[in-house]
Amino acid sequence: MSLISTSFCAGLCILLFGTLRGFPAQGVQGAISGIIKSTAGDAISGAKITLTNEASPSARSVRASKNGEYVFTAVEAGKYTLRAVSRGFKPAMRAHIAVNHGQRVAVDFTVEPFRSSGTRTHGTASDTSSLTARAGYYDDTHLKSSTVKGAVDAGGYSSPGQARTSSHLLQGVASLKREVSAGGAGSAAAPDAMSSKALATTEGRLKKGLKAAPESFEANHNLGEFYLHVGNLPAGIPYLEKAEQLDASHYNNGYDLALAYLETNSLVKARGQIQQMIGRQDMAELHDLLGEVEEHAGHYVTAVNEYERAAHMEPSEENIFDWGSELLMHQTFDPAIEVFTSGVERYPHSAMLQIGLGVALYSRGRYEEAINALCLASDLTPADPRPYVFLGRMYSVTAVNADQVSARLERFIKVQPKNAIAYYFYAMSLWKGQRGQSGQVNFEQIESLLKRSMALDPKYPDAYLQLGILYSEQKRYPEAIGEYRRAIALQPGLVDAHYRLAQAYTRMGEQNMARSEFEIHDRLRKQELAETDKKRAEIKQFVYSMKDNPNR
């Protein structure tokens, strides 16, 4: 979610950079501009357009002006994907847009509404479409929260490795949700894209305008938005509050004020602001934002119900993801699978929904389906490292579909040739796959990949640990000991490294050294188990029951 109002962001862009359509390319860099309209021909004000470099995961976003115009300046030569998103409209995408040095490219969008008329009412079949076709029981579901006593998987148990991997995957989904909520990459006029002089000039003009008209809604709103834009939320909130008093019907001001309250942890104020806005204009994105407020407040059942309501009112890719990931974070895996499954049916080209589905399936022990979902996610966004990272972590526990996984992780290296994690995960996939298929491990290839990972990131302890294990398998114990010690120097709490080091010392006849490492391992392992139990106790899992038919 952006802390910039759509109207002000567009105005600030114009103020600093000139007119949108006619902005000339600077130097050897290019520009992309265009107009976003509805199928009825109306300009879509405030639509978010995201520009992604197809050769790297970098992205940035802008908001359309009141005339539906947008612009990206300082665009390096290359190929790009544009994605346009606006409330009430289906997302639109343009891929493989080529920009040459000094070239300005025009790309217009025509977006279709989610619904032709009327307002959705939560809970009816017509409202939820395919969402309730798969997950129809949610309208009759009562949710309550219960403390989780242990990790959940399909077999009713979880090994230490599986539990650790599950935790990493769930944390990854939580991070992805935060990225989605943040809108990806800031605005067209992000502070790092402006000179300090330009910012100071803009601030001075806005203050001068407010001094001349202290009771002006526009003057208060614009100055408040400016401070939010540069990251000074406490300074911006009073001006947005004043603007809210002057005109409570202004949606962008009210929404950004609620966001600012949330970001400064003023949850009571955020909740009150959103509820007032819902009373005036019941919008899906308001329920989604309210869900985030309730999540921060620890009211998890209320949060998931708000996310669900938002997804039913407007089943956008982002709303479905928020609903499914909230269920996933609280280890309510079966309903999460249903939500993500219905989401990928609606948005088959959504990598983030495929990631959510893959993690949910993995958490229920449906490993082959999980791997397939992550492979598809990486195919949908080949330049994005996130699906590969999920895939690599998942594959460390299960060896299904070895060829498919290795092929994707090899591509990870090609699209991210300077990413240490890419080489690490590819090495691990080859190692595990070769063991499972032929039993003949190409130690030289895997060693080379791990050393390349270490060269790219000398402080990556996992690569040293795995290289040590590789040497141990070849009975090269002195070399293995060196790698284990390097891993421990980088991360002293690396439990597996201490255990492996102790084993290597034993093989070398260094019994005292081995005993010391085993003692360290046992102490760290107890601490790790205690911390895991603590985290499990803190997780609130939703327990759901059917209102009318408990056997359904």
C-alpha positions as CSV (number, residue, x, y, z in Angstrom):
1,M,0.0,0.0,0.0
2,S,1.3,3.4,-0.9
3,L,1.4,6.3,1.5
4,I,0.9,8.7,-1.3
5,S,-2.5,9.9,-2.5
6,T,-3.1,9.4,-6.1
7,S,-3.9,13.0,-6.9
8,F,-1.0,14.5,-5.0
9,C,1.5,12.0,-6.4
10,A,0.5,12.9,-9.9
11,G,0.6,16.6,-9.1
12,L,4.1,16.3,-7.6
13,C,5.3,14.5,-10.7
14,I,4.1,17.3,-12.9
15,L,5.5,19.9,-10.6
16,L,9.0,18.4,-10.6
17,F,9.3,16.8,-14.0
18,G,7.0,18.6,-16.4
19,T,4.0,17.4,-18.4
20,L,3.5,13.6,-18.4
21,R,2.9,12.8,-22.1
22,G,5.5,15.3,-23.4
23,F,8.3,14.6,-21.1
24,P,11.6,14.2,-23.1
25,A,14.0,11.5,-22.4
26,Q,17.1,12.6,-20.4
27,G,20.5,11.7,-21.7
28,V,20.7,8.2,-23.0
29,Q,17.9,7.0,-20.8
30,G,14.4,6.5,-22.2
31,A,10.8,7.0,-20.9
32,I,7.5,5.1,-20.9
33,S,4.2,7.1,-20.8
34,G,0.6,6.5,-21.5
35,I,-3.0,6.8,-20.5
36,I,-5.2,4.3,-18.7
37,K,-8.9,4.3,-19.5
38,S,-12.0,2.1,-18.8
39,T,-13.8,0.2,-21.5
40,A,-16.3,3.1,-21.4
41,G,-13.6,5.5,-22.4
42,D,-13.3,7.2,-19.0
43,A,-9.9,8.2,-17.6
44,I,-8.9,6.1,-14.6
45,S,-7.5,8.5,-12.0
46,G,-5.1,7.1,-9.4
47,A,-4.5,3.7,-11.1
48,K,-1.2,2.2,-10.0
49,I,1.1,1.2,-12.9
50,T,4.1,-0.9,-12.1
51,L,7.2,-1.1,-14.3
52,T,9.3,-4.3,-14.0
53,N,12.7,-4.8,-15.7
54,E,12.4,-8.3,-17.2
55,A,16.2,-8.8,-16.8
56,S,16.1,-8.2,-13.1
57,P,13.6,-8.2,-10.2
58,S,13.7,-4.4,-9.9
59,A,10.4,-2.6,-10.2
60,R,8.9,0.8,-9.5
61,S,5.4,2.2,-9.6
62,V,3.6,5.4,-10.4
63,R,0.0,6.6,-10.0
64,A,-2.0,8.0,-12.9
65,S,-3.1,11.6,-12.8
66,K,-6.7,12.8,-12.8
67,N,-6.6,12.5,-16.6
68,G,-5.4,8.9,-16.4
69,E,-1.9,9.8,-17.6
70,Y,1.3,8.3,-16.2
71,V,5.0,8.4,-17.0
72,F,8.2,6.6,-16.1
73,T,11.3,8.6,-16.6
74,A,15.0,7.6,-16.5
75,V,14.2,4.2,-18.0
76,E,17.4,2.2,-18.9
77,A,17.5,0.4,-22.2
78,G,16.0,-3.0,-22.0
79,K,12.7,-5.0,-22.0
80,Y,10.0,-4.3,-19.5
81,T,6.6,-5.5,-18.2
82,L,3.9,-3.0,-17.3
83,R,1.0,-3.8,-15.0
84,A,-1.9,-1.6,-14.3
85,V,-4.1,-2.0,-11.2
86,S,-7.1,0.1,-10.1
87,R,-9.9,-0.4,-7.6
88,G,-12.9,-2.0,-9.2
89,F,-11.1,-3.0,-12.4
90,K,-9.4,-6.1,-13.6
91,P,-5.6,-5.9,-13.7
92,A,-4.0,-5.3,-17.1
93,M,-0.5,-6.2,-18.2
94,R,1.8,-5.5,-21.2
95,A,5.0,-7.6,-21.5
96,H,8.2,-7.4,-23.5
97,I,8.1,-3.6,-24.0
98,A,11.4,-2.7,-25.6
99,V,13.0,0.6,-24.7
100,N,16.1,1.8,-26.5
101,H,18.6,4.5,-25.5
102,G,16.9,7.9,-25.6
103,Q,13.5,6.5,-26.7
104,R,10.1,7.5,-25.4
105,V,7.6,4.7,-25.7
106,A,3.8,5.2,-25.4
107,V,1.8,2.3,-23.8
108,D,-1.9,2.9,-23.2
109,F,-4.3,0.6,-21.1
110,T,-8.0,-0.1,-21.4
111,V,-9.2,-1.9,-18.3
112,E,-12.4,-3.9,-17.7
113,P,-14.5,-3.4,-14.6
114,F,-14.9,-6.4,-12.1
115,R,-18.6,-5.8,-12.2
116,S,-20.9,-4.1,-14.7
117,S,-23.1,-2.4,-12.1
118,G,-24.3,-2.5,-8.5
119,T,-22.4,-3.2,-5.3
120,R,-21.3,-6.6,-4.1
121,T,-22.8,-7.8,-0.9
122,H,-20.7,-10.2,1.1
123,G,-21.8,-13.8,1.1
124,T,-24.0,-14.4,-2.0
125,A,-23.2,-16.8,-4.8
126,S,-23.3,-14.0,-7.4
127,D,-20.8,-12.0,-5.4
128,T,-18.2,-14.6,-5.0
129,S,-18.3,-16.3,-8.4
130,S,-15.6,-18.9,-8.6
131,L,-14.4,-18.0,-5.2
132,T,-17.2,-19.8,-3.5
133,A,-17.5,-22.4,-6.2
134,R,-14.5,-24.1,-4.6
135,A,-14.7,-22.6,-1.1
136,G,-18.4,-22.2,-0.7
137,Y,-18.5,-23.4,2.9
138,Y,-16.8,-20.2,4.1
139,D,-20.1,-18.4,4.2
140,D,-21.2,-20.8,6.9
141,T,-17.9,-21.0,8.7
142,H,-17.4,-19.9,12.3
143,L,-13.8,-19.1,13.1
144,K,-12.3,-18.9,16.5
145,S,-8.6,-18.8,17.6
146,S,-6.8,-21.6,19.3
147,T,-3.2,-22.0,20.5
148,V,-1.2,-24.3,18.3
149,K,0.5,-27.1,20.2
150,G,2.8,-28.3,17.5
151,A,3.7,-28.1,13.8
152,V,1.1,-29.3,11.5
153,D,1.6,-31.6,8.5
154,A,-0.4,-34.2,6.6
155,G,1.2,-37.1,8.5
156,G,0.7,-35.7,11.9
157,Y,4.4,-35.2,12.6
158,S,7.2,-33.0,11.6
159,S,10.9,-33.7,11.5
160,P,13.3,-30.9,12.6
161,G,14.3,-30.2,9.0
162,Q,10.7,-30.1,7.9
163,A,9.7,-27.9,10.7
164,R,12.5,-25.5,10.0
165,T,11.7,-25.4,6.3
166,S,8.0,-24.8,7.0
167,S,8.9,-21.9,9.3
168,H,11.1,-20.4,6.6
169,L,8.5,-20.8,3.9
170,L,5.8,-19.2,6.1
171,Q,8.1,-16.3,6.9
172,G,8.7,-15.9,3.2
173,V,5.0,-15.7,2.5
174,A,4.6,-13.1,5.2
175,S,7.4,-11.0,3.6
176,L,5.7,-11.4,0.2
177,K,2.5,-10.2,1.7
178,R,4.2,-7.1,3.1
179,E,5.8,-6.4,-0.4
180,V,2.4,-6.8,-2.0
181,S,0.8,-4.5,0.6
182,A,3.5,-1.9,0.1
183,G,2.7,-1.7,-3.6
184,G,6.1,-2.9,-4.7
185,A,8.4,-0.1,-5.3
186,G,7.3,3.4,-4.3
187,S,6.1,6.2,-6.5
188,A,7.3,8.0,-9.5
189,A,8.6,10.8,-7.4
190,A,10.2,8.7,-4.7
191,P,12.6,10.7,-2.5
192,D,15.7,9.0,-4.0
193,A,14.6,10.1,-7.5
194,M,14.5,13.7,-6.5
195,S,17.2,16.0,-5.5
196,S,17.2,17.5,-2.0
197,K,16.9,20.9,-3.5
198,A,13.8,19.9,-5.5
199,L,12.2,18.5,-2.3
200,A,13.1,21.6,-0.3
201,T,11.6,23.8,-3.1
202,T,8.4,21.8,-3.1
203,E,8.1,21.8,0.7
204,G,8.6,25.6,0.7
205,R,5.9,26.2,-1.9
206,L,3.4,23.9,-0.1
207,K,4.0,25.7,3.2
208,K,3.6,29.1,1.6
209,G,0.3,27.9,0.1
210,L,-0.9,26.7,3.6
211,K,0.2,30.0,5.2
212,A,-1.9,31.9,2.7
213,A,-4.9,29.7,3.2
214,P,-4.8,27.8,6.5
215,E,-8.4,26.6,6.2
216,S,-7.9,25.3,2.7
217,F,-8.5,21.6,2.3
218,E,-6.1,21.4,-0.6
219,A,-3.3,23.2,1.2
220,N,-3.5,21.0,4.2
221,H,-3.9,17.8,2.2
222,N,-1.0,18.5,-0.1
223,L,1.4,19.3,2.6
224,G,0.4,16.3,4.6
225,E,0.8,14.1,1.5
226,F,4.2,15.6,0.9
227,Y,5.5,14.6,4.3
228,L,4.1,11.1,3.9
229,H,5.8,10.9,0.6
230,V,9.2,11.7,2.0
231,G,8.7,9.3,4.9
232,N,8.0,11.8,7.7
233,L,4.7,10.4,8.8
234,P,4.4,12.2,12.2
235,A,4.8,15.5,10.4
236,G,2.2,14.7,7.8
237,I,-0.6,13.3,10.0
238,P,-1.7,16.7,11.6
239,Y,-2.2,18.2,8.1
240,L,-4.2,15.2,6.9
241,E,-6.3,15.3,10.1
242,K,-7.0,19.0,9.4
243,A,-7.9,18.2,5.8
244,E,-10.2,15.4,7.1
245,Q,-12.0,17.8,9.3
246,L,-12.5,20.2,6.4
247,D,-13.7,17.5,4.0
248,A,-14.4,14.1,5.4
249,S,-15.8,12.9,2.0
250,H,-12.4,13.1,0.3
251,Y,-11.5,9.4,-0.1
252,N,-7.8,9.6,-0.8
253,N,-7.1,11.9,2.2
254,G,-9.0,9.6,4.5
255,Y,-7.4,6.5,3.2
256,D,-3.9,7.9,3.5
257,L,-4.6,9.1,7.0
258,A,-5.7,5.6,8.0
259,L,-2.5,4.2,6.4
260,A,-0.4,6.8,8.3
261,Y,-2.1,5.8,11.6
262,L,-1.4,2.1,10.9
263,E,2.3,2.8,10.0
264,T,2.8,4.7,13.2
265,N,1.0,2.0,15.2
266,S,-1.9,4.2,16.1
267,L,-4.2,1.3,15.7
268,V,-7.3,2.6,17.5
269,K,-7.2,5.8,15.4
270,A,-6.7,3.7,12.2
271,R,-9.6,1.4,13.1
272,G,-11.9,4.4,13.8
273,Q,-10.9,6.2,10.6
274,I,-11.5,3.1,8.4
275,Q,-14.8,2.3,10.1
276,Q,-16.0,5.9,9.5
277,M,-15.0,5.6,5.8
278,I,-16.8,2.3,5.5
279,G,-19.9,3.9,6.9
280,R,-19.8,6.5,4.1
281,Q,-18.5,4.3,1.2
282,D,-18.3,0.5,1.7
283,M,-15.1,-0.4,-0.3
284,A,-13.3,-3.7,-0.5
285,E,-9.9,-2.1,0.0
286,L,-11.1,-0.5,3.2
287,H,-11.9,-4.0,4.6
288,D,-8.5,-5.2,3.4
289,L,-6.8,-2.4,5.2
290,L,-9.0,-3.0,8.3
291,G,-7.8,-6.6,8.2
292,E,-4.2,-5.4,8.4
293,V,-5.1,-3.1,11.3
294,E,-6.7,-6.0,13.2
295,E,-3.8,-8.3,12.4
296,H,-1.4,-5.8,13.9
297,A,-3.7,-5.5,17.0
298,G,-3.7,-9.3,17.5
299,H,-7.4,-9.7,16.6
300,Y,-6.7,-12.5,14.2
301,V,-10.2,-13.8,13.7
302,T,-11.5,-10.3,13.0
303,A,-8.6,-9.8,10.6
304,V,-9.2,-12.9,8.5
305,N,-12.9,-12.1,8.4
306,E,-12.1,-8.6,7.0
307,Y,-9.7,-10.1,4.4
308,E,-12.4,-12.5,3.4
309,R,-15.0,-9.8,3.1
310,A,-12.6,-7.8,0.9
311,A,-12.0,-10.8,-1.4
312,H,-15.7,-11.4,-1.7
313,M,-16.5,-7.8,-2.5
314,E,-13.7,-7.4,-5.0
315,P,-11.9,-10.7,-5.8
316,S,-8.7,-9.0,-7.0
317,E,-5.4,-10.8,-7.0
318,E,-4.2,-8.8,-4.0
319,N,-7.3,-9.3,-1.9
320,I,-7.4,-13.1,-2.5
321,F,-3.7,-13.3,-1.6
322,D,-4.2,-11.3,1.6
323,W,-7.1,-13.6,2.6
324,G,-5.2,-16.8,1.8
325,S,-1.9,-15.7,3.4
326,E,-3.7,-14.7,6.6
327,L,-5.1,-18.2,6.9
328,L,-1.7,-19.6,6.0
329,M,0.1,-17.5,8.6
330,H,-2.1,-19.1,11.3
331,Q,-1.6,-22.6,10.0
332,T,-5.2,-23.1,8.8
333,F,-3.8,-24.9,5.8
334,D,-6.9,-26.6,4.2
335,P,-8.9,-23.3,3.9
336,A,-5.8,-21.6,2.7
337,I,-5.4,-24.2,-0.1
338,E,-9.0,-23.6,-1.1
339,V,-8.6,-19.9,-1.3
340,F,-5.3,-20.0,-3.2
341,T,-6.7,-22.7,-5.6
342,S,-9.7,-20.5,-6.4
343,G,-7.3,-17.6,-6.8
344,V,-5.1,-19.2,-9.4
345,E,-8.1,-20.4,-11.3
346,R,-9.2,-16.8,-11.5
347,Y,-5.7,-15.4,-12.1
348,P,-3.7,-18.3,-13.8
349,H,-0.8,-15.9,-14.5
350,S,-0.4,-14.8,-10.9
351,A,3.0,-15.9,-9.5
352,M,2.3,-14.7,-6.0
353,L,-0.9,-16.8,-5.8
354,Q,1.0,-19.8,-7.1
355,I,3.6,-19.2,-4.4
356,G,0.9,-19.1,-1.7
357,L,-0.7,-22.2,-3.0
358,G,2.7,-24.0,-3.2
359,V,3.5,-23.2,0.5
360,A,0.0,-24.2,1.6
361,L,0.3,-27.5,-0.2
362,Y,3.8,-28.1,1.2
363,S,2.5,-27.5,4.7
364,R,-0.1,-30.2,4.2
365,G,2.5,-32.7,3.0
366,R,1.3,-32.5,-0.7
367,Y,4.9,-32.1,-1.9
368,E,4.5,-32.9,-5.6
369,E,1.7,-30.5,-6.0
370,A,3.6,-27.9,-4.1
371,I,6.7,-28.3,-6.3
372,N,4.5,-28.0,-9.4
373,A,3.0,-24.8,-8.1
374,L,6.4,-23.2,-7.4
375,C,7.8,-24.3,-10.8
376,L,4.8,-22.6,-12.5
377,A,5.4,-19.5,-10.4
378,S,9.0,-19.3,-11.6
379,D,7.9,-19.8,-15.2
380,L,5.4,-17.0,-14.9
381,T,8.0,-14.5,-13.6
382,P,11.4,-15.9,-14.8
383,A,13.4,-12.8,-13.7
384,D,11.9,-12.7,-10.1
385,P,14.1,-14.5,-7.6
386,R,11.3,-15.1,-5.1
387,P,9.7,-18.3,-6.6
388,Y,13.2,-19.9,-7.0
389,V,14.0,-19.2,-3.3
390,F,10.8,-20.8,-2.2
391,L,11.4,-23.7,-4.6
392,G,15.0,-24.2,-3.3
393,R,13.9,-24.2,0.3
394,M,11.1,-26.6,-0.3
395,Y,13.3,-29.0,-2.3
396,S,15.8,-29.2,0.6
397,V,13.2,-31.5,2.3
398,T,11.5,-33.3,-0.6
399,A,13.2,-34.7,-3.7
400,V,10.1,-35.0,-6.0
401,N,10.3,-33.8,-9.6
402,A,14.0,-33.5,-9.5
403,D,14.5,-32.7,-13.2
404,Q,11.9,-30.0,-13.1
405,V,13.4,-28.4,-10.0
406,S,16.9,-28.5,-11.3
407,A,15.9,-27.0,-14.6
408,R,14.3,-24.0,-12.9
409,L,17.2,-23.5,-10.5
410,E,19.6,-23.6,-13.4
411,R,17.5,-20.9,-15.0
412,F,17.8,-18.9,-11.7
413,I,21.5,-18.7,-12.3
414,K,21.0,-17.5,-15.9
415,V,18.7,-14.7,-14.9
416,Q,20.6,-13.9,-11.7
417,P,24.3,-14.7,-12.5
418,K,25.6,-12.7,-9.5
419,N,23.2,-14.1,-7.0
420,A,25.0,-16.4,-4.5
421,I,21.7,-18.1,-3.4
422,A,21.0,-19.1,-7.0
423,Y,24.3,-21.1,-7.2
424,Y,23.7,-22.6,-3.8
425,F,20.2,-23.8,-4.5
426,Y,21.2,-25.2,-7.9
427,A,24.0,-27.1,-6.3
428,M,21.7,-28.5,-3.7
429,S,19.1,-29.6,-6.3
430,L,21.7,-31.4,-8.3
431,W,23.2,-33.1,-5.3
432,K,19.8,-34.3,-4.0
433,G,18.6,-35.2,-7.5
434,Q,21.7,-37.2,-8.4
435,R,21.5,-39.1,-5.2
436,G,17.9,-40.1,-5.7
437,Q,18.1,-41.0,-9.4
438,S,21.5,-42.8,-10.0
439,G,23.3,-42.6,-6.7
440,Q,26.3,-41.2,-8.6
441,V,27.0,-37.7,-7.4
442,N,29.1,-35.3,-9.5
443,F,31.1,-33.9,-6.6
444,E,33.3,-31.7,-8.7
445,Q,30.3,-29.9,-10.3
446,I,28.6,-29.4,-6.9
447,E,31.8,-28.2,-5.3
448,S,32.3,-25.7,-8.1
449,L,28.8,-24.3,-7.7
450,L,29.2,-24.0,-3.9
451,K,32.5,-22.2,-4.3
452,R,31.0,-19.8,-6.8
453,S,28.2,-19.1,-4.2
454,M,30.9,-18.4,-1.6
455,A,32.8,-16.2,-3.9
456,L,29.7,-14.1,-4.6
457,D,28.8,-13.9,-1.0
458,P,31.7,-14.7,1.4
459,K,29.4,-14.3,4.4
460,Y,26.9,-16.9,3.4
461,P,27.3,-19.7,6.0
462,D,25.1,-22.3,4.4
463,A,27.4,-22.6,1.4
464,Y,30.4,-23.4,3.7
465,L,28.3,-25.9,5.7
466,Q,27.2,-27.8,2.6
467,L,30.7,-27.8,1.2
468,G,31.9,-29.3,4.4
469,I,29.3,-32.0,4.1
470,L,30.3,-32.6,0.5
471,Y,33.9,-33.1,1.6
472,S,32.8,-35.4,4.4
473,E,31.0,-37.6,2.0
474,Q,34.3,-37.9,0.1
475,K,36.1,-38.6,3.4
476,R,38.1,-35.4,3.0
477,Y,37.8,-34.7,6.7
478,P,40.5,-32.1,7.2
479,E,39.0,-30.0,4.4
480,A,35.5,-30.6,5.8
481,I,36.6,-29.4,9.3
482,G,37.9,-26.1,7.7
483,E,34.6,-25.4,6.0
484,Y,32.5,-26.3,9.1
485,R,34.6,-23.9,11.2
486,R,34.2,-21.1,8.6
487,A,30.4,-21.6,8.7
488,I,30.4,-21.5,12.5
489,A,32.6,-18.3,12.5
490,L,29.9,-16.7,10.3
491,Q,27.0,-18.0,12.3
492,P,27.9,-19.5,15.7
493,G,24.4,-20.7,16.4
494,L,24.4,-23.0,13.3
495,V,23.4,-26.2,15.0
496,D,24.0,-28.6,12.1
497,A,27.5,-27.2,11.6
498,H,28.5,-28.1,15.2
499,Y,27.2,-31.6,14.9
500,R,28.9,-32.2,11.6
501,L,32.1,-30.8,12.9
502,A,32.0,-33.1,15.9
503,Q,31.5,-36.1,13.5
504,A,34.5,-35.0,11.5
505,Y,36.7,-34.6,14.6
506,T,35.6,-38.1,15.6
507,R,36.7,-39.5,12.2
508,M,40.0,-37.8,12.7
509,G,40.5,-39.3,16.1
510,E,40.2,-35.9,17.8
511,Q,37.9,-37.1,20.6
512,N,38.3,-34.1,23.0
513,M,37.5,-31.7,20.1
514,A,34.6,-33.9,19.1
515,R,33.2,-34.0,22.7
516,S,33.3,-30.2,22.9
517,E,31.4,-29.8,19.7
518,F,28.8,-32.3,20.6
519,E,28.2,-30.5,23.9
520,I,27.8,-27.2,22.0
521,H,25.4,-28.9,19.6
522,D,23.3,-30.3,22.4
523,R,23.1,-27.0,24.2
524,L,22.1,-25.1,21.0
525,R,19.7,-27.8,20.0
526,K,17.9,-27.5,23.3
527,Q,17.7,-23.7,22.9
528,E,16.4,-24.1,19.3
529,L,13.7,-26.5,20.5
530,A,12.7,-24.2,23.3
531,E,12.5,-21.3,20.9
532,T,10.5,-23.4,18.4
533,D,8.0,-24.3,21.1
534,K,7.7,-20.7,22.2
535,K,7.0,-19.6,18.6
536,R,4.4,-22.4,18.2
537,A,2.7,-21.3,21.4
538,E,2.5,-17.8,20.1
539,I,0.8,-18.8,16.8
540,K,-2.9,-18.5,16.8
541,Q,-4.5,-21.2,14.6
542,F,-8.1,-20.8,13.4
543,V,-10.4,-23.6,14.3
544,Y,-13.4,-23.5,12.0
545,S,-16.8,-25.3,12.3
546,M,-19.8,-25.6,10.0
547,K,-22.9,-23.8,11.1
548,D,-25.5,-26.0,9.4
549,N,-23.7,-29.3,8.4
550,P,-20.8,-30.2,10.6
551,N,-20.1,-33.3,8.5
552,R,-19.7,-31.4,5.2
